[in-house]
Amino acid sequence: MSNRKAPAKFPLLVLRGRIYCAKLRVPEDVKSIIGKSVFVQSTGETDPIRAMVKAQPWVDGWKAQIEAARSGTSISVQQKVDHARSAFRHAQQAGQDPWWAVRDMLESLGFAPSTDEPNPVADRPATKTEASVLDQIDGTRTPFSLRIDAWEAQLSMGQREASMYASDVRAFSRGHPTASVEGMDGATVQVWIESQNAAPKTIQRKLSALRNYWGWLQAHQVAPVTNKPFHGRKLPKAKKDAVKRQGFKPADIPKLIAKAQEDRDGALADLITLGAYTGARIEELCNLKVGHVDNGIISIPGTKSDAALRKVPAHTAIGDLLVRLVVDSKDGYLIPVSTQNQYDERSAPIGKRFGRMKAEMGFGPEHVFHSIRKTVATLLEDAQCPEGIAADILGHDKPTMTYGLYSGGSSMATRREWIQKAVHY
């Protein structure tokens, strides 16, 4: 039977006899990938408006396949389920049989729908996975991934941490494309944990992100409060050969500074010097501004905790350096950087330069910029500096009730005394 054009205001429809069909031509550049030249699906409707309501979700799905073919990716199971769920809702709102409307989508998911009308899936499949897919399509169950975007939007933490949390949750969802909120259980999570080729610390971070998402689902009455599949899970033991960060030897510090100067990387040499005499973190140092230096005191803008926001007396060895950095500053920062990463972290480019330089010097993965901070901590300990004073200098939380909760911190004079006494290269 030949096709006839539908009215001009319904460009996605063609007439076959009296029945309207959805139609979309496949572009030449992806025909060989998709394996057809045109998508066609009968709507079973003689009215163009009702036919268009039924056709729109199909066309959206076809367009997604075309874009995926062009980008070299494939439509994921979860995307197919999402398209089917959308088509199901459209059909319900139009008063049509929703299961008939998603028949071709079910085929793309591996189902073999019945040809009997009106419901091609009247007999639910036996497997748990197939049942979960159909329950998500008809709204009986909530796809695990459905609320990730809304959850991510409300995360109140640093941009890097929020991005990492969302990435971890999405990765879990991609690995469980047919998972629903209602069907999520501890056994599923434990199998996932045991399949991870990662350090326990990394798995714990991912679980923390998943617990955060799950807690948000519970708070919004999407997930049952009695079900806690991401809590109380057993983690694998750490591998004995895992890389353990080490501090540099005091004698290594001048060598690092000299190497940076030899490479004509003055900013990196200055950064290493500041780190060696303050014990500050790399991002703290890169965020130091001219106004943070006043009368021999450095106000360090903490990046990790309340304790990290601190004042550190400048060691006499860096007095002239601080004056030069303040005078030479062109943008208000002590350490000039050419760019910053997607999380607005100024330390990213210069941190990579440090990584390449120390590798050229023969230092392995156990030595990073943070190792300089470990060196300073070791020098303070070797000089028998009281732990509370060392914590004030390095920006660590104090574990005891007396010092941690009630103490206002050691005096600048006391901190200066210990920095001058302990830190030498």
PyMOL commands that set and color helices and strands:
alter all, ss='L'
color gray80, all
select helices_A, chain A and resi 28-34+48-71+77-93+98-101+103-108+128-137+148-153+159-175+186-195+200-219+252-262+266-278+282-286+290-292+306-308+316-328+347-360+370-382+387-394+401-406+412-422
alter helices_A, ss='H'
color red, helices_A
select strands_A, chain A and resi 3-5+13-16+19-25+38-45+293-294+297-300+310-313
alter strands_A, ss='S'
color yellow, strands_A
deselect
rebuild
show_as cartoon
